Amino acid sequence: MSAQTEALATGILAGQRRALARAITLVESTRRDHRLQASRLIEHLLPATGKAIRIGFSGPPGVGKSTFIEAFGTFLTQAGHKVAVLAVDPSSSLSGGSILGDKTRIETLAREPNAFIRPSPSGGTLGGVARRTREAMLLTEAAGFDVVFIETVGVGQSETAVADMVDLFVLLASPAGGDDLQGIKRGIMELADLLVVTKADGDLAPAAGRAASELRMALHLMRPKTPCWRPEVLAVSSVASKGLDAVWDAIGRFRAAMESSGELAKLRAEQARAALWREIEEGLLGALKEHPSVAAEAPRLEAAVLARETTPTLAAERLLTAFLGRPVWPD
C-alpha cells in the first residue's frame, strides 16, 4: 500500500471527515489506478468495518423519504449515535451528476457534527444504487459511524439492489390508504423488514392509522423473509418527531433477533458472495467491451441487429467468440 493510501486510511480511522470524503470519491472513480488504490484501501480497513447497523430506505415519490431521514437521523445523533447517509440521487443524462443533491434537502441533519451525508449519482445502475455504494458504506463504518442509511431513488422492481447490501430494509408509505398501497409492488412489500407510514399528524393522522392497519393485513398474507422476524408497521410524524423512538426500538429488536439467531452473519455473508459475483460480471463486461476484436466487430453487429439482418443471440455469440478466441457453443 502506498504512503498516500496509508495516510488516507489513518485519517479515516481517526474519523477525519475530509479523509472519508476523499476516499469515497476514490471508490467512485472509474480510473483503473484509482480502483486499485481504492481496493487496497478498503482491504486494509476491513477489520474496522461491520459494527454498524445498515438500513435501507425506499418508498414512492412524495412519501417524504428525505424529511423522515432528516428527522430520524437528527433523533439518533442527539441520542449520541454517529449517522452516515448515503443518498443515491438520479443521474443527469447530460452531465452524469446528481440531480437532487441531498445536502440541500437534509439541511438540518447536514449541520449535525455527528452526521455525514454523501449524495452520489446513481449512474443508471440497477435499483438506483450507485455502483460503489457498498464500498462507501464500509468506509463510513471504518470512520466510526455506527448507523448507516442508504436512501434509494424510489420504488421499483430493481430495489432489490439496496436490500442486498443492508441489514434492514425500511419501506415508507404515505397515509393515502388503499390508493397508495396499489402503487406499492408486492415484491417490494416482501423485501420490507419494517414499514413506516409517514405524515401521521394533523388531519392526516386518522388516514395514517387506517393505512397502517391495511399494511398489517397485507403483511399477514406474506411469508416473512426470515423465521426470526415478522415485519412490523409503524406510523410516524417527521415534522412533530412523533414515533421516531418506536422506529429505533423496532430496529433494535430486529438486530437483536437477527444476531442471536445467527441470521445477521448469514445475511452479510450471502451479500458479500453476491457482491463478488457482481464485480466479476461488471469486470468481464468491461474487459469484453475493451477487447480489440470486440471493439472492431461490435458496431457492425449492432447495425446488423438493428437492421434485422441477424438476431441479438447470434450477434452476442460472435462477439463472445471474438473475446474468448474460441466458439461459445462448440459443435
C-alpha positions as CSV (number, residue, x, y, z in Angstrom):
1,M,0.0,0.0,0.0
2,S,1.4,3.4,-1.0
3,A,2.2,6.1,1.6
4,Q,-0.7,8.2,0.2
5,T,-3.2,5.4,0.7
6,E,-1.8,4.6,4.2
7,A,-2.2,8.3,5.1
8,L,-5.8,8.2,3.9
9,A,-6.5,5.0,5.9
10,T,-5.1,6.6,9.0
11,G,-7.3,9.7,8.6
12,I,-10.4,7.6,8.1
13,L,-9.7,5.5,11.2
14,A,-9.2,8.8,13.1
15,G,-12.7,9.9,12.0
16,Q,-11.5,12.7,9.7
17,R,-14.4,13.7,7.5
18,R,-12.2,15.2,4.8
19,A,-10.3,11.9,4.5
20,L,-13.6,10.0,4.4
21,A,-14.9,12.3,1.6
22,R,-11.7,11.8,-0.4
23,A,-11.9,8.1,0.0
24,I,-15.5,7.9,-1.2
25,T,-14.5,10.0,-4.3
26,L,-11.7,7.5,-4.9
27,V,-14.0,4.4,-4.8
28,E,-16.5,6.1,-7.1
29,S,-13.8,6.8,-9.7
30,T,-13.7,4.6,-12.8
31,R,-10.0,5.1,-13.4
32,R,-8.1,1.8,-13.1
33,D,-5.3,3.2,-10.9
34,H,-7.9,4.7,-8.6
35,R,-9.9,1.4,-8.5
36,L,-6.7,-0.4,-7.5
37,Q,-5.9,2.2,-4.8
38,A,-9.5,2.0,-3.5
39,S,-9.5,-1.7,-3.3
40,R,-6.2,-1.8,-1.3
41,L,-7.6,0.9,1.0
42,I,-10.8,-1.0,1.7
43,E,-9.0,-4.3,2.2
44,H,-6.7,-2.5,4.8
45,L,-9.8,-1.1,6.6
46,L,-11.9,-4.2,6.6
47,P,-11.1,-5.2,10.2
48,A,-12.6,-1.9,11.3
49,T,-15.9,-2.4,9.5
50,G,-19.1,-4.4,10.2
51,K,-20.1,-2.9,13.5
52,A,-22.7,-0.5,12.2
53,I,-26.4,-1.2,11.6
54,R,-27.1,-0.8,7.9
55,I,-30.5,0.5,7.0
56,G,-32.0,0.9,3.5
57,F,-34.9,3.3,2.8
58,S,-37.3,3.3,-0.1
59,G,-40.8,4.5,-0.9
60,P,-42.9,6.0,-3.7
61,P,-42.2,9.7,-4.7
62,G,-43.8,12.2,-2.4
63,V,-43.8,9.9,0.6
64,G,-41.3,12.1,2.4
65,K,-38.1,10.0,2.4
66,S,-35.7,12.9,2.9
67,T,-37.9,14.5,5.6
68,F,-38.1,11.3,7.5
69,I,-34.4,10.6,7.2
70,E,-33.6,14.1,8.4
71,A,-35.9,13.8,11.4
72,F,-34.8,10.2,12.2
73,G,-31.1,10.9,11.7
74,T,-31.3,14.0,13.9
75,F,-33.1,12.0,16.6
76,L,-30.2,9.4,16.5
77,T,-27.4,12.0,16.6
78,Q,-28.9,13.7,19.5
79,A,-29.0,10.3,21.3
80,G,-25.3,10.0,20.8
81,H,-25.1,8.0,17.6
82,K,-23.0,8.8,14.5
83,V,-25.1,8.6,11.4
84,A,-23.9,8.4,7.8
85,V,-26.4,8.9,5.0
86,L,-25.5,7.6,1.5
87,A,-28.3,9.2,-0.6
88,V,-28.3,8.0,-4.1
89,D,-29.7,10.6,-6.5
90,P,-30.9,10.2,-10.0
91,S,-28.2,10.9,-12.5
92,S,-28.4,13.7,-15.1
93,S,-28.4,12.3,-18.6
94,L,-26.3,15.3,-19.7
95,S,-23.6,15.6,-17.0
96,G,-23.9,12.3,-15.2
97,G,-24.0,14.2,-11.9
98,S,-26.6,14.1,-9.1
99,I,-29.8,16.0,-9.8
100,L,-31.4,16.3,-6.4
101,G,-28.3,16.7,-4.1
102,D,-29.5,15.5,-0.7
103,K,-27.4,18.1,1.3
104,T,-29.9,20.7,0.0
105,R,-32.8,18.5,1.1
106,I,-31.4,17.4,4.5
107,E,-30.1,20.8,5.7
108,T,-30.6,20.3,9.5
109,L,-29.0,16.9,9.6
110,A,-26.1,18.1,7.4
111,R,-25.2,20.6,10.2
112,E,-25.0,17.9,12.9
113,P,-21.4,17.2,13.9
114,N,-22.2,13.5,14.2
115,A,-23.7,13.2,10.8
116,F,-22.1,12.6,7.4
117,I,-24.2,13.0,4.2
118,R,-22.9,11.9,0.8
119,P,-25.1,12.3,-2.3
120,S,-23.9,10.2,-5.2
121,P,-25.2,10.0,-8.7
122,S,-26.8,6.6,-9.4
123,G,-25.2,6.4,-12.8
124,G,-28.2,4.5,-14.1
125,T,-27.2,1.4,-12.1
126,L,-29.7,-1.2,-11.1
127,G,-32.1,-0.1,-8.4
128,G,-30.7,3.5,-8.4
129,V,-27.9,2.3,-6.1
130,A,-24.5,3.8,-7.0
131,R,-22.1,1.2,-8.2
132,R,-19.7,1.8,-5.3
133,T,-22.3,2.3,-2.5
134,R,-21.2,-0.9,-0.8
135,E,-17.6,0.4,-0.6
136,A,-18.7,3.8,0.6
137,M,-20.7,2.1,3.3
138,L,-17.6,0.2,4.5
139,L,-15.6,3.4,4.6
140,T,-18.1,5.2,6.8
141,E,-18.1,2.2,9.2
142,A,-14.3,2.4,9.4
143,A,-14.6,6.1,10.2
144,G,-16.7,5.2,13.3
145,F,-20.3,5.7,12.1
146,D,-22.5,3.2,13.9
147,V,-25.7,3.8,11.8
148,V,-25.6,3.9,8.0
149,F,-28.6,4.9,6.0
150,I,-28.9,4.2,2.2
151,E,-31.7,6.2,0.6
152,T,-32.7,5.0,-2.9
153,V,-34.2,6.9,-5.8
154,G,-37.6,5.3,-5.4
155,V,-39.8,2.2,-5.6
156,G,-39.3,-0.2,-8.4
157,Q,-38.6,-3.9,-9.1
158,S,-34.9,-3.3,-9.0
159,E,-35.0,-2.1,-5.4
160,T,-33.6,-5.5,-4.5
161,A,-30.2,-3.9,-5.2
162,V,-30.4,-2.0,-1.9
163,A,-31.9,-4.9,0.0
164,D,-28.9,-6.9,-1.0
165,M,-26.4,-4.6,0.9
166,V,-28.3,-3.6,4.1
167,D,-29.3,-5.4,7.3
168,L,-32.8,-3.9,7.5
169,F,-35.0,-2.7,4.6
170,V,-37.5,0.1,5.5
171,L,-40.4,0.8,3.2
172,L,-42.1,4.2,3.7
173,A,-45.7,4.6,2.8
174,S,-48.0,7.7,2.8
175,P,-51.3,7.9,4.6
176,A,-53.3,7.7,1.3
177,G,-54.6,4.2,2.2
178,G,-55.7,1.8,-0.4
179,D,-54.8,4.0,-3.4
180,D,-51.2,4.2,-2.1
181,L,-51.0,0.5,-1.5
182,Q,-51.9,-0.1,-5.1
183,G,-48.8,1.8,-6.1
184,I,-46.5,-0.4,-4.0
185,K,-45.4,-3.6,-5.8
186,R,-45.9,-6.9,-3.9
187,G,-42.3,-7.7,-4.5
188,I,-41.2,-4.5,-2.7
189,M,-43.5,-5.4,0.2
190,E,-41.9,-8.8,0.5
191,L,-38.5,-7.1,0.8
192,A,-39.5,-4.9,3.8
193,D,-38.4,-5.7,7.3
194,L,-40.2,-2.6,8.6
195,L,-43.0,-0.5,7.1
196,V,-43.4,3.1,8.2
197,V,-46.4,5.2,7.4
198,T,-45.4,8.9,7.3
199,K,-47.2,12.2,7.8
200,A,-49.2,10.8,10.8
201,D,-50.1,14.2,12.2
202,G,-52.9,16.8,12.0
203,D,-55.7,16.0,9.6
204,L,-53.8,13.1,8.2
205,A,-53.4,11.2,11.5
206,P,-56.6,9.1,11.0
207,A,-55.7,8.3,7.4
208,A,-52.2,7.2,8.6
209,G,-53.8,4.9,11.2
210,R,-56.0,3.3,8.5
211,A,-53.1,2.9,6.1
212,A,-51.1,1.2,8.9
213,S,-53.9,-1.2,9.5
214,E,-54.2,-2.1,5.8
215,L,-50.5,-2.7,5.6
216,R,-50.6,-5.0,8.6
217,M,-53.4,-7.0,7.0
218,A,-51.4,-7.2,3.8
219,L,-48.3,-8.5,5.6
220,H,-50.3,-11.3,7.2
221,L,-50.7,-12.8,3.7
222,M,-47.0,-12.8,3.0
223,R,-44.3,-15.1,4.2
224,P,-41.6,-13.4,6.4
225,K,-38.1,-13.1,4.9
226,T,-36.6,-14.8,8.0
227,P,-38.1,-17.1,10.7
228,C,-36.7,-14.9,13.5
229,W,-38.6,-11.7,12.5
230,R,-42.0,-10.7,11.4
231,P,-42.2,-7.3,9.7
232,E,-43.8,-4.5,11.8
233,V,-45.9,-1.5,10.7
234,L,-45.4,1.9,12.5
235,A,-46.8,5.4,12.0
236,V,-44.7,8.4,12.4
237,S,-44.7,12.2,12.1
238,S,-41.4,13.5,10.9
239,V,-42.5,17.1,11.4
240,A,-43.5,16.5,15.0
241,S,-40.8,13.9,15.7
242,K,-43.5,11.5,16.8
243,G,-43.0,7.8,16.7
244,L,-39.2,8.0,15.9
245,D,-38.3,6.3,19.2
246,A,-40.7,3.4,18.3
247,V,-38.9,3.0,14.9
248,W,-35.5,2.8,16.6
249,D,-36.8,0.4,19.2
250,A,-38.1,-1.9,16.4
251,I,-34.7,-1.7,14.7
252,G,-33.0,-2.7,17.9
253,R,-35.3,-5.7,18.4
254,F,-34.7,-6.7,14.7
255,R,-31.0,-6.5,15.2
256,A,-31.1,-8.5,18.5
257,A,-33.2,-11.2,16.9
258,M,-31.0,-11.5,13.8
259,E,-27.8,-11.6,15.8
260,S,-29.0,-14.1,18.4
261,S,-30.3,-16.5,15.7
262,G,-27.1,-16.2,13.6
263,E,-29.2,-14.8,10.7
264,L,-27.3,-11.5,10.5
265,A,-24.0,-13.1,10.0
266,K,-25.5,-15.4,7.4
267,L,-27.2,-12.5,5.6
268,R,-24.0,-10.5,5.4
269,A,-22.0,-13.5,4.2
270,E,-24.5,-14.0,1.3
271,Q,-24.4,-10.3,0.5
272,A,-20.6,-10.5,0.3
273,R,-20.9,-13.5,-2.0
274,A,-23.3,-11.7,-4.3
275,A,-21.1,-8.6,-4.4
276,L,-18.2,-10.8,-5.5
277,W,-20.1,-12.1,-8.5
278,R,-21.4,-8.7,-9.4
279,E,-17.9,-7.4,-9.5
280,I,-16.9,-10.4,-11.7
281,E,-19.8,-9.7,-14.1
282,E,-19.0,-6.0,-14.3
283,G,-15.3,-6.7,-14.8
284,L,-15.9,-9.2,-17.5
285,L,-18.3,-6.8,-19.3
286,G,-15.7,-4.0,-19.2
287,A,-13.0,-6.3,-20.5
288,L,-15.3,-7.5,-23.2
289,K,-16.0,-4.0,-24.5
290,E,-12.4,-3.0,-24.4
291,H,-11.1,-6.1,-26.3
292,P,-9.7,-5.0,-29.7
293,S,-11.6,-7.7,-31.7
294,V,-14.9,-7.0,-29.9
295,A,-14.5,-3.2,-30.4
296,A,-13.8,-3.7,-34.1
297,E,-16.8,-6.0,-34.6
298,A,-19.4,-4.5,-32.3
299,P,-20.5,-1.6,-34.4
300,R,-21.1,-3.8,-37.5
301,L,-23.0,-6.4,-35.5
302,E,-25.1,-3.8,-33.7
303,A,-26.1,-2.3,-37.0
304,A,-27.0,-5.8,-38.3
305,V,-29.2,-6.4,-35.3
306,L,-30.9,-3.0,-35.8
307,A,-31.4,-3.8,-39.5
308,R,-32.9,-7.2,-38.5
309,E,-30.2,-8.9,-40.5
310,T,-29.3,-11.1,-37.6
311,T,-30.5,-11.9,-34.1
312,P,-29.2,-10.4,-30.8
313,T,-28.3,-14.0,-29.7
314,L,-26.2,-14.8,-32.8
315,A,-24.5,-11.3,-32.7
316,A,-23.7,-11.8,-29.0
317,E,-22.3,-15.3,-29.8
318,R,-20.0,-13.8,-32.4
319,L,-18.7,-11.1,-30.0
320,L,-18.1,-13.6,-27.3
321,T,-16.3,-15.9,-29.7
322,A,-14.1,-12.9,-30.7
323,F,-13.4,-12.2,-27.0
324,L,-12.7,-15.8,-25.9
325,G,-10.9,-16.8,-29.0
326,R,-13.0,-20.0,-29.3
327,P,-16.6,-20.8,-30.0
328,V,-19.0,-20.2,-27.2
329,W,-21.2,-23.1,-28.3
330,P,-18.8,-25.7,-29.7
331,D,-20.3,-28.3,-32.1
